[in-house]
Amino acid sequence: MTPAVPRDERPIHSVPRRSFEGLLLSEPAPSSELRAVLGAAGFDAECPEHVYPYPVWVGALRSARRLLFPELPPEDGLFALGRRFADGFGRTVVGRVLRSHTDALLGPERALVRLPSTLGAGVQGLEMEVRPLSARMWSLRCLARPDE
C-alpha cells in the first residue's frame, strides 16, 4: 500500500480509495467479476492506492454499471448503481462513522443537505449538488469542475 498523499498534493479531480471500497461493498460478497472490471478500470482491490484520478473512477462506475445492470439503459443503470454504492459506502469505516454521527445529530434531511461538504472533504475537483425529488427521495449530482 502506498503512503497517504497530503490533500494539497493530490491531483485535481481525485477520488479517495474509500469510494471504490463502497462499490466493492455494494455486494454482500464482492464477485470476482466486479473485482475484475474495477481492476480493468485501474483500481486494484488487493493493493489499493490512497487516491485515484477521476477518470479511473468514471471508468469504474461505467464498467460496474454494465456488469451489474446490463438490462437497464445507462442512466437508469447508474441510478441503480448509485443506490447500491450508497449502501456499500455506508459499510466502509468512514461511512459507518458518518452515518452514526449524522443520523443521530442531524437527522436524515439535514445530513443529506450537508452531503456536498461532507463528501467534498475527501474528493477534490468535484462540484456536488443535493436536491429533493420527493418527500423521501433525494438526488446527489457530482460534476467535475474544470481545471483552474
Wavefront OBJ file of the C-alpha trace (Angstrom):
o trace
v 0.000 0.000 0.000
v 1.284 3.479 -0.797
v 1.669 6.186 1.843
v -1.114 8.754 2.217
v -0.912 11.731 -0.135
v -1.311 15.143 1.546
v -4.527 16.867 0.406
v -2.751 19.805 -1.238
v -0.586 17.415 -3.304
v -3.474 15.343 -4.682
v -4.283 15.743 -8.344
v -7.320 17.853 -9.193
v -10.296 15.537 -9.746
v -9.007 12.842 -7.396
v -11.202 10.227 -5.738
v -10.262 8.502 -2.462
v -9.911 4.738 -2.114
v -12.982 4.569 0.147
v -15.203 5.403 -2.822
v -14.001 2.291 -4.633
v -14.466 0.294 -1.440
v -18.072 1.491 -1.426
v -18.515 -0.045 -4.874
v -16.972 -3.327 -3.734
v -19.138 -3.445 -0.626
v -22.277 -2.831 -2.674
v -22.432 -6.625 -2.923
v -22.590 -8.838 0.196
v -19.575 -10.762 -1.147
v -17.800 -8.882 -3.958
v -17.695 -11.107 -7.011
v -14.524 -11.847 -8.912
v -16.239 -10.256 -11.938
v -16.730 -6.955 -10.082
v -13.125 -7.017 -8.873
v -12.005 -7.711 -12.445
v -13.953 -4.821 -14.020
v -12.714 -2.426 -11.322
v -9.194 -3.714 -11.934
v -9.529 -3.173 -15.675
v -10.594 0.398 -14.931
v -7.443 0.917 -12.833
v -8.419 0.001 -9.239
v -6.513 -2.875 -7.633
v -8.581 -4.179 -4.705
v -5.638 -6.234 -3.415
v -3.222 -3.284 -3.235
v -5.252 -0.058 -3.362
v -3.760 3.412 -3.692
v -4.973 6.170 -1.362
v -6.349 8.323 -4.194
v -7.129 7.750 -7.857
v -7.524 10.090 -10.808
v -11.122 10.988 -11.595
v -11.069 9.170 -14.998
v -10.352 5.889 -13.171
v -13.459 6.478 -11.015
v -15.615 7.245 -14.049
v -14.332 4.130 -15.820
v -15.025 2.025 -12.730
v -18.597 3.355 -12.494
v -19.305 2.689 -16.165
v -17.820 -0.806 -16.004
v -19.676 -1.685 -12.786
v -22.933 -0.393 -14.281
v -22.510 -2.562 -17.388
v -21.720 -5.624 -15.252
v -24.389 -5.221 -12.582
v -27.231 -3.674 -14.618
v -26.754 -4.703 -18.265
v -30.508 -4.823 -18.860
v -31.047 -1.164 -17.918
v -30.454 1.926 -20.052
v -27.215 3.679 -18.956
v -28.931 6.451 -16.958
v -31.198 4.006 -15.099
v -28.266 1.652 -14.503
v -26.191 4.475 -12.998
v -29.116 5.418 -10.744
v -29.408 1.801 -9.550
v -25.636 1.634 -9.075
v -25.775 4.854 -7.041
v -28.282 3.295 -4.672
v -26.087 0.226 -4.231
v -22.994 2.402 -3.819
v -24.661 4.426 -1.049
v -25.429 1.205 0.822
v -21.895 -0.099 0.243
v -20.259 3.169 1.282
v -22.295 3.006 4.492
v -20.451 -0.252 5.266
v -16.976 1.301 4.955
v -15.234 2.585 8.089
v -15.727 6.202 7.028
v -19.327 5.551 6.013
v -20.183 3.965 9.358
v -18.699 6.909 11.244
v -20.507 9.445 9.077
v -23.828 7.638 9.359
v -23.640 7.201 13.110
v -22.873 10.866 13.698
v -25.093 12.444 11.081
v -28.141 10.283 11.736
v -28.018 10.880 15.479
v -27.032 14.540 15.464
v -28.599 15.976 12.322
v -31.395 13.725 11.207
v -31.693 12.443 7.628
v -32.771 15.649 5.844
v -30.081 17.892 7.327
v -27.483 15.153 6.776
v -28.444 14.938 3.081
v -28.234 18.711 2.626
v -24.708 18.596 4.110
v -23.520 15.772 1.832
v -21.637 18.032 -0.605
v -19.471 19.479 2.161
v -19.092 16.102 3.906
v -18.089 14.238 0.751
v -16.157 17.199 -0.607
v -13.676 16.810 2.235
v -12.318 13.690 0.532
v -12.960 14.322 -3.151
v -11.143 17.145 -4.886
v -12.247 18.732 -8.131
v -15.913 17.787 -7.949
v -18.932 20.026 -7.640
v -21.788 18.335 -5.776
v -25.431 19.264 -5.620
v -28.132 17.659 -3.483
v -31.802 18.257 -4.161
v -35.051 16.634 -3.064
v -37.001 14.672 -5.662
v -39.888 13.834 -3.350
v -40.572 13.571 0.370
v -38.280 10.529 0.775
v -36.068 10.580 -2.314
v -33.050 12.813 -2.952
v -30.644 13.251 -5.827
v -26.872 13.766 -5.457
v -25.284 15.086 -8.635
v -21.496 15.170 -8.999
v -19.803 17.151 -11.762
v -16.111 17.561 -12.477
v -15.021 21.189 -12.159
v -12.854 22.488 -14.954
v -9.168 22.685 -14.116
v -8.235 26.027 -12.642
l 1 2 3 4 5 6 7 8 9 10 11 12 13 14 15 16 17 18 19 20 21 22 23 24 25 26 27 28 29 30 31 32 33 34 35 36 37 38 39 40 41 42 43 44 45 46 47 48 49 50 51 52 53 54 55 56 57 58 59 60 61 62 63 64 65 66 67 68 69 70 71 72 73 74 75 76 77 78 79 80 81 82 83 84 85 86 87 88 89 90 91 92 93 94 95 96 97 98 99 100 101 102 103 104 105 106 107 108 109 110 111 112 113 114 115 116 117 118 119 120 121 122 123 124 125 126 127 128 129 130 131 132 133 134 135 136 137 138 139 140 141 142 143 144 145 146 147 148
